Amino acid sequence: MFRIWAKEWKDNRMLKDMTVENDSDDTRTHKVFFALDEICCAFDLSKPIWLDMNIHEFKRHAKTRFGQDSFIDGIDFDFLEIQVIEED
């Protein structure tokens, strides 16, 4: 089982959160991208751009934050955080 927890934060308060599960035999990278697509659809967001900082942080900690720099559209929150919480 592969699970990602997504949280939308503003002023140190969590506005929204959701967990995405994936049982497929896809690669870890595909599972992350599919989960991010589902999160963006549920939160009505455009897909964030993976900056070098996000890639490095995610590889190192299985967690990253997407701020305004990662979105083409304006956002009404401080950042979107994704974190792998279960991985087989």
N, CA, C and O atoms as a GROMACS GRO file, in nm:
protein
  352
    1MET      N    1   0.084  -0.119   0.000
    1MET     CA    2   0.000   0.000   0.000
    1MET      C    3   0.089   0.125   0.000
    1MET      O    4   0.186   0.133   0.074
    2PHE      N    5   0.054   0.219  -0.082
    2PHE     CA    6   0.124   0.346  -0.092
    2PHE      C    7   0.024   0.456  -0.057
    2PHE      O    8  -0.082   0.464  -0.120
    3ARG      N    9   0.056   0.539   0.041
    3ARG     CA   10  -0.037   0.645   0.084
    3ARG      C   11   0.035   0.778   0.094
    3ARG      O   12   0.146   0.787   0.147
    4ILE      N   13  -0.030   0.882   0.044
    4ILE     CA   14   0.021   1.019   0.054
    4ILE      C   15  -0.083   1.103   0.127
    4ILE      O   16  -0.203   1.093   0.101
    5TRP      N   17  -0.035   1.185   0.218
    5TRP     CA   18  -0.120   1.277   0.293
    5TRP      C   19  -0.094   1.418   0.241
    5TRP      O   20   0.021   1.464   0.240
    6ALA      N   21  -0.197   1.486   0.198
    6ALA     CA   22  -0.185   1.623   0.148
    6ALA      C   23  -0.255   1.718   0.244
    6ALA      O   24  -0.363   1.688   0.295
    7LYS      N   25  -0.192   1.834   0.267
    7LYS     CA   26  -0.248   1.933   0.359
    7LYS      C   27  -0.231   2.072   0.300
    7LYS      O   28  -0.126   2.106   0.245
    8GLU      N   29  -0.335   2.151   0.311
    8GLU     CA   30  -0.333   2.290   0.268
    8GLU      C   31  -0.323   2.376   0.394
    8GLU      O   32  -0.405   2.363   0.484
    9TRP      N   33  -0.222   2.464   0.400
    9TRP     CA   34  -0.196   2.544   0.520
    9TRP      C   35  -0.208   2.694   0.492
    9TRP      O   36  -0.169   2.742   0.386
   10LYS      N   37  -0.261   2.766   0.590
   10LYS     CA   38  -0.262   2.913   0.586
   10LYS      C   39  -0.254   2.964   0.729
   10LYS      O   40  -0.330   2.922   0.816
   11ASP      N   41  -0.161   3.056   0.753
   11ASP     CA   42  -0.141   3.115   0.886
   11ASP      C   43  -0.126   3.008   0.995
   11ASP      O   44  -0.188   3.017   1.101
   12ASN      N   45  -0.044   2.908   0.968
   12ASN     CA   46  -0.016   2.798   1.061
   12ASN      C   47  -0.140   2.717   1.101
   12ASN      O   48  -0.143   2.656   1.207
   13ARG      N   49  -0.240   2.718   1.015
   13ARG     CA   50  -0.360   2.637   1.038
   13ARG      C   51  -0.386   2.551   0.914
   13ARG      O   52  -0.372   2.596   0.801
   14MET      N   53  -0.422   2.428   0.940
   14MET     CA   54  -0.454   2.338   0.830
   14MET      C   55  -0.597   2.366   0.783
   14MET      O   56  -0.691   2.357   0.862
   15LEU      N   57  -0.611   2.401   0.656
   15LEU     CA   58  -0.742   2.431   0.599
   15LEU      C   59  -0.812   2.306   0.548
   15LEU      O   60  -0.931   2.286   0.572
   16LYS      N   61  -0.737   2.223   0.478
   16LYS     CA   62  -0.791   2.100   0.417
   16LYS      C   63  -0.685   1.992   0.426
   16LYS      O   64  -0.565   2.020   0.432
   17ASP      N   65  -0.730   1.870   0.427
   17ASP     CA   66  -0.637   1.757   0.413
   17ASP      C   67  -0.708   1.640   0.351
   17ASP      O   68  -0.831   1.630   0.354
   18MET      N   69  -0.631   1.552   0.294
   18MET     CA   70  -0.685   1.428   0.237
   18MET      C   71  -0.572   1.327   0.223
   18MET      O   72  -0.455   1.363   0.218
   19THR      N   73  -0.609   1.202   0.219
   19THR     CA   74  -0.514   1.094   0.199
   19THR      C   75  -0.548   1.023   0.070
   19THR      O   76  -0.664   0.996   0.041
   20VAL      N   77  -0.445   0.993  -0.009
   20VAL     CA   78  -0.462   0.921  -0.135
   20VAL      C   79  -0.390   0.787  -0.123
   20VAL      O   80  -0.274   0.782  -0.084
   21GLU      N   81  -0.461   0.679  -0.156
   21GLU     CA   82  -0.404   0.545  -0.150
   21GLU      C   83  -0.387   0.490  -0.292
   21GLU      O   84  -0.466   0.520  -0.382
   22ASN      N   85  -0.283   0.408  -0.309
   22ASN     CA   86  -0.258   0.349  -0.440
   22ASN      C   87  -0.203   0.208  -0.420
   22ASN      O   88  -0.100   0.190  -0.355
   23ASP      N   89  -0.271   0.109  -0.475
   23ASP     CA   90  -0.230  -0.032  -0.465
   23ASP      C   91  -0.167  -0.083  -0.594
   23ASP      O   92  -0.134  -0.202  -0.603
   24SER      N   93  -0.151   0.002  -0.693
   24SER     CA   94  -0.105  -0.044  -0.824
   24SER      C   95   0.041  -0.089  -0.821
   24SER      O   96   0.112  -0.069  -0.722
   25ASP      N   97   0.085  -0.148  -0.930
   25ASP     CA   98   0.224  -0.192  -0.943
   25ASP      C   99   0.310  -0.088  -1.014
   25ASP      O  100   0.421  -0.118  -1.060
   26ASP      N  101   0.260   0.034  -1.024
   26ASP     CA  102   0.336   0.143  -1.087
   26ASP      C  103   0.462   0.175  -1.007
   26ASP      O  104   0.479   0.128  -0.894
   27THR      N  105   0.548   0.254  -1.066
   27THR     CA  106   0.669   0.300  -0.996
   27THR      C  107   0.629   0.401  -0.890
   27THR      O  108   0.519   0.456  -0.893
   28ARG      N  109   0.719   0.425  -0.797
   28ARG     CA  110   0.694   0.523  -0.691
   28ARG      C  111   0.666   0.661  -0.751
   28ARG      O  112   0.576   0.731  -0.706
   29THR      N  113   0.742   0.698  -0.851
   29THR     CA  114   0.726   0.828  -0.915
   29THR      C  115   0.586   0.843  -0.975
   29THR      O  116   0.521   0.945  -0.957
   30HIS      N  117   0.541   0.740  -1.046
   30HIS     CA  118   0.406   0.744  -1.104
   30HIS      C  119   0.300   0.753  -0.995
   30HIS      O  120   0.202   0.826  -1.011
   31LYS      N  121   0.318   0.682  -0.886
   31LYS     CA  122   0.222   0.687  -0.776
   31LYS      C  123   0.214   0.827  -0.717
   31LYS      O  124   0.106   0.876  -0.685
   32VAL      N  125   0.329   0.892  -0.703
   32VAL     CA  126   0.332   1.029  -0.650
   32VAL      C  127   0.259   1.124  -0.745
   32VAL      O  128   0.178   1.205  -0.700
   33PHE      N  129   0.287   1.115  -0.874
   33PHE     CA  130   0.224   1.203  -0.971
   33PHE      C  131   0.073   1.179  -0.980
   33PHE      O  132  -0.004   1.274  -0.990
   34PHE      N  133   0.030   1.054  -0.978
   34PHE     CA  134  -0.113   1.023  -0.980
   34PHE      C  135  -0.182   1.078  -0.855
   34PHE      O  136  -0.292   1.132  -0.863
   35ALA      N  137  -0.116   1.062  -0.741
   35ALA     CA  138  -0.173   1.114  -0.616
   35ALA      C  139  -0.184   1.266  -0.621
   35ALA      O  140  -0.285   1.322  -0.579
   36LEU      N  141  -0.081   1.333  -0.672
   36LEU     CA  142  -0.083   1.479  -0.681
   36LEU      C  143  -0.194   1.526  -0.776
   36LEU      O  144  -0.258   1.627  -0.750
   37ASP      N  145  -0.215   1.453  -0.885
   37ASP     CA  146  -0.326   1.486  -0.976
   37ASP      C  147  -0.460   1.476  -0.904
   37ASP      O  148  -0.545   1.564  -0.918
   38GLU      N  149  -0.478   1.371  -0.827
   38GLU     CA  150  -0.603   1.350  -0.754
   38GLU      C  151  -0.622   1.458  -0.647
   38GLU      O  152  -0.734   1.507  -0.628
   39ILE      N  153  -0.515   1.495  -0.580
   39ILE     CA  154  -0.520   1.600  -0.477
   39ILE      C  155  -0.560   1.733  -0.539
   39ILE      O  156  -0.648   1.803  -0.488
   40CYS      N  157  -0.495   1.768  -0.649
   40CYS     CA  158  -0.524   1.895  -0.716
   40CYS      C  159  -0.668   1.901  -0.766
   40CYS      O  160  -0.732   2.006  -0.760
   41CYS      N  161  -0.717   1.790  -0.814
   41CYS     CA  162  -0.857   1.784  -0.859
   41CYS      C  163  -0.951   1.803  -0.740
   41CYS      O  164  -1.047   1.879  -0.750
   42ALA      N  165  -0.925   1.736  -0.630
   42ALA     CA  166  -1.011   1.745  -0.511
   42ALA      C  167  -1.007   1.884  -0.449
   42ALA      O  168  -1.109   1.934  -0.401
   43PHE      N  169  -0.889   1.948  -0.448
   43PHE     CA  170  -0.873   2.081  -0.388
   43PHE      C  171  -0.898   2.193  -0.489
   43PHE      O  172  -0.886   2.311  -0.454
   44ASP      N  173  -0.931   2.158  -0.614
   44ASP     CA  174  -0.956   2.255  -0.722
   44ASP      C  175  -0.835   2.347  -0.743
   44ASP      O  176  -0.847   2.470  -0.740
   45LEU      N  177  -0.718   2.284  -0.763
   45LEU     CA  178  -0.593   2.357  -0.784
   45LEU      C  179  -0.533   2.320  -0.919
   45LEU      O  180  -0.559   2.213  -0.973
   46SER      N  181  -0.451   2.411  -0.972
   46SER     CA  182  -0.370   2.374  -1.087
   46SER      C  183  -0.255   2.288  -1.036
   46SER      O  184  -0.222   2.293  -0.918
   47LYS      N  185  -0.195   2.211  -1.125
   47LYS     CA  186  -0.084   2.125  -1.083
   47LYS      C  187   0.038   2.211  -1.050
   47LYS      O  188   0.073   2.301  -1.127
   48PRO      N  189   0.103   2.185  -0.938
   48PRO     CA  190   0.222   2.262  -0.904
   48PRO      C  191   0.343   2.220  -0.987
   48PRO      O  192   0.350   2.107  -1.037
   49ILE      N  193   0.435   2.311  -1.001
   49ILE     CA  194   0.560   2.284  -1.071
   49ILE      C  195   0.661   2.233  -0.968
   49ILE      O  196   0.677   2.292  -0.862
   50TRP      N  197   0.728   2.123  -1.002
   50TRP     CA  198   0.829   2.068  -0.913
   50TRP      C  199   0.959   2.147  -0.932
   50TRP      O  200   1.028   2.130  -1.033
   51LEU      N  201   0.991   2.232  -0.838
   51LEU     CA  202   1.116   2.306  -0.841
   51LEU      C  203   1.228   2.217  -0.786
   51LEU      O  204   1.201   2.115  -0.722
   52ASP      N  205   1.352   2.254  -0.811
   52ASP     CA  206   1.466   2.174  -0.762
   52ASP      C  207   1.458   2.152  -0.611
   52ASP      O  208   1.489   2.044  -0.562
   53MET      N  209   1.417   2.256  -0.538
   53MET     CA  210   1.404   2.246  -0.393
   53MET      C  211   1.303   2.137  -0.355
   53MET      O  212   1.327   2.060  -0.262
   54ASN      N  213   1.189   2.132  -0.427
   54ASN     CA  214   1.087   2.032  -0.398
   54ASN      C  215   1.138   1.890  -0.424
   54ASN      O  216   1.115   1.799  -0.344
   55ILE      N  217   1.207   1.873  -0.535
   55ILE     CA  218   1.261   1.741  -0.571
   55ILE      C  219   1.360   1.694  -0.466
   55ILE      O  220   1.353   1.580  -0.420
   56HIS      N  221   1.452   1.781  -0.428
   56HIS     CA  222   1.554   1.746  -0.329
   56HIS      C  223   1.490   1.713  -0.194
   56HIS      O  224   1.525   1.613  -0.131
   57GLU      N  225   1.397   1.797  -0.151
   57GLU     CA  226   1.330   1.777  -0.023
   57GLU      C  227   1.250   1.646  -0.023
   57GLU      O  228   1.252   1.572   0.076
   58PHE      N  229   1.179   1.617  -0.133
   58PHE     CA  230   1.098   1.496  -0.140
   58PHE      C  231   1.184   1.370  -0.142
   58PHE      O  232   1.150   1.271  -0.078
   59LYS      N  233   1.296   1.375  -0.215
   59LYS     CA  234   1.386   1.259  -0.218
   59LYS      C  235   1.444   1.233  -0.080
   59LYS      O  236   1.461   1.118  -0.039
   60ARG      N  237   1.474   1.338  -0.008
   60ARG     CA  238   1.540   1.324   0.121
   60ARG      C  239   1.445   1.287   0.235
   60ARG      O  240   1.479   1.204   0.320
   61HIS      N  241   1.326   1.348   0.237
   61HIS     CA  242   1.237   1.332   0.351
   61HIS      C  243   1.101   1.270   0.317
   61HIS      O  244   1.019   1.249   0.407
   62ALA      N  245   1.074   1.241   0.189
   62ALA     CA  246   0.944   1.192   0.143
   62ALA      C  247   0.834   1.291   0.179
   62ALA      O  248   0.721   1.253   0.210
   63LYS      N  249   0.869   1.420   0.175
   63LYS     CA  250   0.777   1.527   0.211
   63LYS      C  251   0.824   1.655   0.143
   63LYS      O  252   0.944   1.680   0.135
   64THR      N  253   0.730   1.737   0.095
   64THR     CA  254   0.766   1.866   0.037
   64THR      C  255   0.649   1.962   0.046
   64THR      O  256   0.534   1.922   0.068
   65ARG      N  257   0.681   2.090   0.029
   65ARG     CA  258   0.580   2.196   0.032
   65ARG      C  259   0.584   2.274  -0.098
   65ARG      O  260   0.691   2.310  -0.148
   66PHE      N  261   0.466   2.299  -0.152
   66PHE     CA  262   0.454   2.379  -0.273
   66PHE      C  263   0.394   2.513  -0.235
   66PHE      O  264   0.279   2.520  -0.191
   67GLY      N  265   0.472   2.620  -0.251
   67GLY     CA  266   0.424   2.755  -0.221
   67GLY      C  267   0.378   2.824  -0.349
   67GLY      O  268   0.361   2.759  -0.452
   68GLN      N  269   0.357   2.954  -0.341
   68GLN     CA  270   0.310   3.031  -0.456
   68GLN      C  271   0.403   3.018  -0.576
   68GLN      O  272   0.356   3.020  -0.690
   69ASP      N  273   0.533   3.004  -0.554
   69ASP     CA  274   0.629   2.991  -0.664
   69ASP      C  275   0.604   2.868  -0.750
   69ASP      O  276   0.643   2.865  -0.866
   70SER      N  277   0.540   2.767  -0.693
   70SER     CA  278   0.516   2.642  -0.766
   70SER      C  279   0.387   2.643  -0.846
   70SER      O  280   0.364   2.553  -0.927
   71PHE      N  281   0.303   2.742  -0.825
   71PHE     CA  282   0.174   2.748  -0.894
   71PHE      C  283   0.171   2.863  -0.994
   71PHE      O  284   0.219   2.972  -0.965
   72ILE      N  285   0.114   2.837  -1.110
   72ILE     CA  286   0.099   2.942  -1.211
   72ILE      C  287  -0.013   3.036  -1.169
   72ILE      O  288   0.000   3.158  -1.181
   73ASP      N  289  -0.124   2.980  -1.121
   73ASP     CA  290  -0.237   3.060  -1.074
   73ASP      C  291  -0.208   3.109  -0.932
   73ASP      O  292  -0.123   3.055  -0.862
   74GLY      N  293  -0.280   3.212  -0.892
   74GLY     CA  294  -0.270   3.258  -0.754
   74GLY      C  295  -0.335   3.157  -0.659
   74GLY      O  296  -0.430   3.089  -0.697
   75ILE      N  297  -0.284   3.149  -0.538
   75ILE     CA  298  -0.340   3.058  -0.438
   75ILE      C  299  -0.385   3.140  -0.318
   75ILE      O  300  -0.329   3.245  -0.288
   76ASP      N  301  -0.487   3.091  -0.248
   76ASP     CA  302  -0.538   3.162  -0.131
   76ASP      C  303  -0.498   3.093  -0.001
   76ASP      O  304  -0.569   3.101   0.099
   77PHE      N  305  -0.383   3.026  -0.003
   77PHE     CA  306  -0.327   2.961   0.115
   77PHE      C  307  -0.175   2.980   0.109
   77PHE      O  308  -0.123   3.028   0.008
   78ASP      N  309  -0.105   2.944   0.215
   78ASP     CA  310   0.040   2.964   0.219
   78ASP      C  311   0.116   2.857   0.142
   78ASP      O  312   0.206   2.888   0.064
   79PHE      N  313   0.080   2.729   0.164
   79PHE     CA  314   0.148   2.622   0.093
   79PHE      C  315   0.066   2.494   0.097
   79PHE      O  316  -0.018   2.474   0.185
   80LEU      N  317   0.094   2.407   0.000
   80LEU     CA  318   0.038   2.272  -0.007
   80LEU      C  319   0.151   2.177   0.029
   80LEU      O  320   0.257   2.180  -0.032
   81GLU      N  321   0.128   2.094   0.128
   81GLU     CA  322   0.229   2.000   0.174
   81GLU      C  323   0.186   1.859   0.139
   81GLU      O  324   0.071   1.821   0.164
   82ILE      N  325   0.277   1.780   0.081
   82ILE     CA  326   0.248   1.638   0.059
   82ILE      C  327   0.353   1.556   0.131
   82ILE      O  328   0.470   1.596   0.140
   83GLN      N  329   0.311   1.441   0.181
   83GLN     CA  330   0.400   1.356   0.259
   83GLN      C  331   0.362   1.210   0.238
   83GLN      O  332   0.245   1.174   0.250
   84VAL      N  333   0.460   1.127   0.208
   84VAL     CA  334   0.437   0.983   0.198
   84VAL      C  335   0.425   0.931   0.340
   84VAL      O  336   0.517   0.949   0.421
   85ILE      N  337   0.313   0.866   0.372
   85ILE     CA  338   0.294   0.815   0.508
   85ILE      C  339   0.299   0.663   0.515
   85ILE      O  340   0.311   0.607   0.624
   86GLU      N  341   0.290   0.597   0.401
   86GLU     CA  342   0.301   0.452   0.401
   86GLU      C  343   0.353   0.407   0.265
   86GLU      O  344   0.309   0.454   0.160
   87GLU      N  345   0.448   0.316   0.270
   87GLU     CA  346   0.509   0.270   0.146
   87GLU      C  347   0.556   0.126   0.164
   87GLU      O  348   0.629   0.095   0.259
   88ASP      N  349   0.515   0.040   0.073
   88ASP     CA  350   0.560  -0.100   0.080
   88ASP      C  351   0.664  -0.127  -0.024
   88ASP      O  352   0.713  -0.240  -0.033
   0.00000   0.00000   0.00000
